[in-house]
């Protein structure tokens, strides 16, 4: 397997550090719009850098990406950029005859008249619209293969296959006890993506009603996270699992709730109220002239880079899937989860917990694809594959998962 990794930020760099320890691939090209950043990601690998080549590419330039894939003989593109670049990279891989894998799907657009009741364009709709073309090519686009979405979807498939006869509800619940010292506001993941998913109308799936939307941060609940993390208030947030899970797993209801905390929610609402969450460029004047800049990009530039926060972070992050249903005629509830301690991920990989937890899952998936354990063609989510090999390999990477009876 020869891999083109596009994006060498926090998650992309963590991917290189994980992949460098595994023998399943022949070569990885590490590409970024900022060549120095790609070079730095490779340089940190030290004596393991031999299978890695840095390169410069504009993720929005499909022709350049296609040429890079062909020039290096890459047979799969791993997208580690933010969701704005999903479609050009997705199409570039198809044009090059390569496979494709991402961790976030094509962007949604709210319903024009009833944004908090009805769906408009859902996350991933534009990718699934191209499923026939991918199937005809014989190539696989594995979409939503991070931690959430990704591992959370694998948990849903595992629960359906091995733990339940009937499923009433699947609820992805994300929380933790992470803190960042020395900053008034320092999100541990891309603020661009965080704003997008938190301020869009959250989507809920109901077997009878189908997909519908609610207000941002709606339906708060207290969820008790395992291994001493404890109770955290979680709220509805737009996320891919709600779109992906019902395509392959029969469940009465699917939700996604995030433990954001009231202070974080208040800051996101303030950004929205001031117009700083927008993505349309506005004219900004300065002593150096004028420039067209998207307000959200200004926010991202002003905040610390999440990849560099590891030394200031303390605690753990928990991603997991709560499932309620029936097994052998009896009610059952479980929470399948994955916890990463920031002190461990920094010590072992030099990557903070949130980006490392996101990065490990596409690497595991690529190893399964390289070995022919997972195979397919078309546009498929993680639920389309057998969950057990993935969970076993994840544990073999030194990062076990857990199951708690509720």
C-alpha positions in Angstrom: 0.0 0.0 0.0 1.2 3.5 -1.0 -0.6 6.3 0.9 -1.1 10.0 0.2 -1.8 11.7 3.5 -3.2 15.2 2.9 -3.0 17.5 6.0 -0.1 17.5 8.4 -1.7 19.3 11.3 -2.2 17.7 14.7 -4.1 14.7 13.5 -2.0 14.3 10.3 1.2 14.4 12.4 -0.2 11.9 14.9 -1.1 9.6 11.9 2.6 9.6 10.8 3.8 8.8 14.3 1.4 5.8 14.5 2.0 4.6 11.0 5.8 4.7 11.3 5.6 1.9 13.8 3.6 -0.4 11.6 4.9 -2.5 8.6 1.7 -2.8 6.6 2.4 0.0 4.0 5.3 0.6 1.6 5.4 4.4 1.5 3.4 7.5 2.7 3.6 10.9 1.1 2.8 13.6 3.7 1.3 16.6 1.9 0.2 20.0 3.1 -0.3 23.5 1.7 2.6 24.5 3.9 5.6 22.4 2.9 7.5 23.3 6.0 4.7 21.8 8.1 4.8 18.5 6.1 8.6 18.5 6.4 8.4 19.0 10.2 6.0 16.1 10.5 8.4 13.8 8.7 11.5 15.1 10.5 10.1 14.2 13.9 10.0 10.5 12.9 13.8 10.4 13.1 15.2 7.0 12.0 11.7 5.9 11.0 11.3 8.6 8.4 12.6 6.5 5.5 9.1 5.5 4.2 7.8 9.0 4.3 8.1 11.9 1.8 7.0 15.5 2.4 5.2 17.3 -0.4 3.3 20.5 -1.0 -0.3 20.5 -2.3 -3.3 22.7 -2.2 -6.1 20.4 -1.0 -8.7 22.5 -2.9 -6.8 21.9 -6.2 -8.2 18.6 -7.5 -5.9 18.4 -10.5 -2.8 18.9 -8.3 -3.9 16.2 -5.9 -4.6 13.8 -8.7 -1.2 14.5 -10.2 0.5 13.9 -6.8 -1.3 10.6 -6.4 -0.2 9.5 -9.8 3.3 10.8 -9.5 4.0 8.8 -6.4 2.0 5.8 -7.4 -0.3 6.1 -4.4 -3.3 3.8 -4.3 -5.2 5.5 -1.4 -5.7 9.0 -0.2 -6.1 9.7 3.5 -7.8 13.0 4.1 -6.7 14.7 7.4 -7.9 18.2 6.4 -10.9 20.1 7.7 -14.3 19.3 6.1 -14.1 22.2 3.6 -11.8 20.0 1.5 -13.7 16.7 1.6 -15.3 17.0 -1.8 -12.2 18.1 -3.8 -10.1 15.4 -2.3 -12.8 12.8 -2.6 -13.2 13.6 -6.3 -9.5 13.7 -6.9 -9.0 10.2 -5.5 -11.8 8.9 -7.8 -10.3 10.7 -10.8 -6.9 9.1 -10.0 -8.3 5.6 -9.6 -7.3 5.6 -5.9 -9.1 4.6 -2.8 -10.1 7.3 -0.3 -10.6 7.6 3.5 -11.7 10.5 5.6 -12.6 11.3 9.2 -15.3 13.9 8.6 -17.8 14.0 5.8 -19.0 16.6 3.2 -20.7 19.6 4.8 -24.4 20.0 5.5 -26.6 22.9 4.6 -29.6 23.7 6.9 -33.2 23.5 5.6 -33.9 27.0 4.1 -37.2 27.4 5.9 -37.4 25.1 8.9 -33.7 24.6 10.0 -34.6 23.3 13.5 -37.3 20.8 12.4 -36.3 19.4 9.0 -33.0 18.4 7.4 -31.7 20.2 4.4 -28.5 18.7 2.9 -27.2 16.2 5.4 -23.6 15.5 6.3 -22.2 13.2 3.6 -25.1 13.5 1.2 -22.9 14.8 -1.6 -20.5 11.9 -1.1 -23.3 9.2 -1.1 -24.6 10.8 -4.3 -21.4 9.6 -6.0 -21.7 6.0 -4.6 -22.5 4.5 -8.0 -19.5 6.1 -9.6 -17.2 4.8 -6.9 -18.8 1.3 -7.1 -18.3 1.3 -10.9 -14.7 2.2 -10.4 -14.2 -0.8 -8.1 -12.6 1.5 -5.6 -13.6 2.1 -2.0 -14.3 5.5 -0.3 -14.4 4.7 3.4 -16.0 7.8 4.9 -16.2 8.9 8.6 -13.3 6.7 9.8 -11.9 8.8 12.7 -13.0 8.3 16.3 -16.3 10.1 16.1 -17.4 9.3 13.5 -15.4 6.1 13.1 -14.7 4.0 16.2 -18.2 5.0 17.5 -19.7 3.5 14.4 -17.6 0.3 14.7 -19.0 0.0 18.3 -22.6 0.3 16.9 -21.9 -2.5 14.4 -20.3 -4.7 17.1 -23.3 -4.2 19.4 -25.7 -5.1 16.6 -23.8 -8.2 15.6 -22.8 -9.6 19.0 -24.6 -7.9 21.9 -28.2 -7.4 21.0 -31.1 -9.1 19.2 -33.1 -5.8 18.9 -31.8 -2.2 19.3 -34.1 0.5 20.7 -31.6 3.3 20.7 -27.9 4.1 19.9 -26.5 7.2 21.4 -22.9 8.3 20.8 -21.7 10.1 24.0 -18.4 12.0 24.1 -17.0 13.5 27.3 -13.9 13.6 29.5 -12.1 15.4 32.2 -9.5 17.2 30.1 -8.3 20.7 31.1 -5.9 23.1 29.4 -3.8 25.1 31.7 -2.8 28.7 31.0 -5.5 29.6 28.5 -8.9 31.3 28.9 -10.1 29.5 25.7 -8.1 26.7 24.0 -10.2 24.1 22.2 -8.4 20.7 22.0 -9.6 20.2 18.4 -9.9 22.3 15.2 -12.1 25.3 16.1 -13.2 25.5 12.5 -14.7 22.0 12.7 -16.0 22.6 16.2 -17.9 25.7 15.3 -19.4 23.9 12.2 -20.7 20.9 14.1 -21.8 22.7 17.3 -23.7 25.7 15.7 -25.4 23.7 12.9 -28.8 22.2 13.6 -28.2 18.8 15.3 -29.7 15.8 13.5 -31.6 13.0 15.2 -32.8 9.8 13.6 -36.1 8.1 14.4 -37.2 4.9 12.7 -40.7 6.1 12.2 -39.9 9.8 11.5 -36.6 9.5 9.7 -34.0 12.2 10.1 -35.0 15.5 11.7 -33.3 18.4 13.4 -33.4 20.3 16.7 -32.0 23.5 18.2 -28.2 23.5 18.9 -27.3 22.3 22.4 -30.8 20.8 22.9 -31.9 18.0 25.1 -29.2 18.2 27.8 -28.6 15.0 29.9 -26.1 13.9 32.5 -24.1 11.0 31.3 -21.8 9.1 33.7 -18.5 8.4 32.0 -16.5 5.3 33.0 -13.2 4.8 34.8 -13.6 7.7 37.2 -14.3 10.5 34.7 -17.8 10.7 36.2 -21.0 12.7 35.3 -20.8 15.2 32.4 -23.7 17.2 30.9 -24.0 16.3 27.2 -26.1 18.1 24.5 -27.2 17.4 21.0 -24.6 18.3 18.3 -24.6 17.7 14.6 -22.5 14.6 13.8 -22.0 12.0 11.1 -22.9 8.9 13.2 -26.6 9.9 13.1 -26.4 9.8 9.3 -24.2 6.8 9.0 -25.5 4.3 11.6 -29.0 3.9 10.3 -27.7 3.0 6.8 -26.3 -0.3 8.1 -27.7 -0.9 11.7 -31.3 -1.3 12.5 -32.1 1.0 15.5 -35.2 2.8 16.6 -33.4 6.0 17.4 -29.8 7.4 16.9 -28.4 10.5 18.6 -25.1 12.2 19.2 -24.4 14.2 22.4 -21.2 16.0 23.3 -20.0 17.0 26.8 -19.0 20.6 26.0 -19.6 22.4 29.3 -21.6 25.6 29.7 -18.5 27.9 29.4 -17.6 26.4 26.1 -21.2 26.7 24.8 -21.4 30.3 25.9 -18.2 31.2 24.0 -19.5 29.5 20.8 -22.8 31.4 21.1 -20.8 34.6 21.6 -18.8 33.9 18.4 -22.0 33.3 16.5 -23.7 36.4 17.9 -20.7 38.6 16.8 -20.6 37.1 13.3 -17.3 35.5 14.0 -18.5 32.0 13.1 -19.1 32.8 9.5 -17.2 31.3 6.5 -18.0 33.9 3.9 -15.0 36.3 3.4 -15.5 39.9 4.5 -13.2 42.9 3.8 -10.9 43.7 6.6 -8.9 46.9 6.7 -5.5 47.3 8.5 -2.5 49.5 8.3 -1.2 47.2 5.6 -4.2 47.6 3.3 -7.4 45.5 2.9 -7.9 41.8 2.7 -10.8 39.4 2.2 -10.9 37.1 5.2 -13.5 34.6 6.6 -14.3 35.5 10.2 -14.0 31.9 11.3 -10.5 31.7 9.9 -9.6 34.8 12.0 -10.8 33.0 15.1 -8.7 29.9 14.2 -5.7 32.1 13.6 -6.1 33.8 17.0 -6.5 30.7 19.1 -3.6 28.3 20.0 -2.9 25.4 17.6 -4.6 22.3 19.2 -1.6 20.2 18.2 0.7 22.2 20.5 -1.5 22.1 23.6 -0.4 18.7 24.8 2.1 20.0 27.4 -0.7 22.1 28.9 -3.4 19.4 28.9 -4.3 17.2 31.8 -6.8 14.4 32.0 -8.5 12.0 29.7 -10.9 12.0 26.7 -13.6 9.4 26.3 -15.4 8.5 23.1 -18.1 5.9 23.2 -21.5 4.5 22.1 -24.4 3.8 24.4 -26.8 1.1 23.2 -30.2 0.1 24.6 -32.2 -2.9 23.5 -33.0 -6.5 24.0 -30.8 -9.7 24.2 -32.3 -13.1 24.7 -35.6 -11.6 25.6 -34.2 -9.4 28.4 -33.6 -5.6 28.4 -29.9 -4.6 28.1 -27.9 -1.4 28.1 -24.2 -1.1 27.4 -21.6 1.6 26.9 -18.8 0.7 24.6 -15.9 3.2 25.0 -12.3 4.2 24.3 -10.3 6.3 26.7 -7.0 8.0 26.1 -5.0 9.6 28.9 -3.2 12.7 27.7 -0.1 11.9 29.8 0.2 8.5 28.1 -0.3 9.8 24.5 2.2 12.6 25.1 4.8 10.2 26.6 4.4 7.5 24.0 3.8 9.5 20.8 4.3 13.2 21.6 0.6 13.9 20.5 -2.1 15.2 22.7 -5.0 12.9 23.6 -7.8 14.2 21.3 -5.8 14.3 18.1 -4.1 10.9 18.9 -7.5 9.3 19.6 -8.7 10.6 16.2 -5.6 9.5 14.4 -5.3 5.9 15.5 -8.6 4.8 13.9 -7.8 5.5 10.2 -4.4 3.9 10.6 -6.1 0.7 12.0 -8.6 0.8 9.1 -5.8 1.2 6.5 -4.0 -1.8 8.0 -7.2 -3.9 7.7 -7.6 -2.7 4.1 -4.0 -3.4 3.2 -4.3 -7.0 4.6 -7.6 -7.6 2.8 -9.5 -8.1 6.1 -11.8 -5.2 5.1 -12.7 -4.9 1.5 -15.4 -3.3 -0.6 -16.3 -0.8 -3.4 -18.4 2.2 -3.4 -19.0 4.8 -0.6 -19.2 2.9 2.7 -19.1 3.8 6.4 -17.4 1.9 9.1 -20.6 0.1 9.9 -20.4 -1.7 6.6 -17.5 -3.9 7.9 -17.0 -6.6 10.5 -16.3 -4.8 13.8 -14.4 -7.6 15.6 -11.1 -7.4 13.5 -11.0 -3.7 14.0 -11.5 -3.8 17.8 -8.9 -6.6 18.1 -6.3 -4.6 16.1 -7.0 -1.5 18.1 -6.1 -3.3 21.2 -3.0 -4.7 19.5 -1.9 -1.0 19.0 -1.8 -0.7 22.7 -5.0 1.2 23.1 -7.7 -1.2 24.4 -11.4 -0.4 24.4 -14.0 -1.1 27.2 -17.6 -2.3 27.7 -19.7 -1.3 30.6 -23.1 -2.8 31.4 -25.4 0.1 32.3 
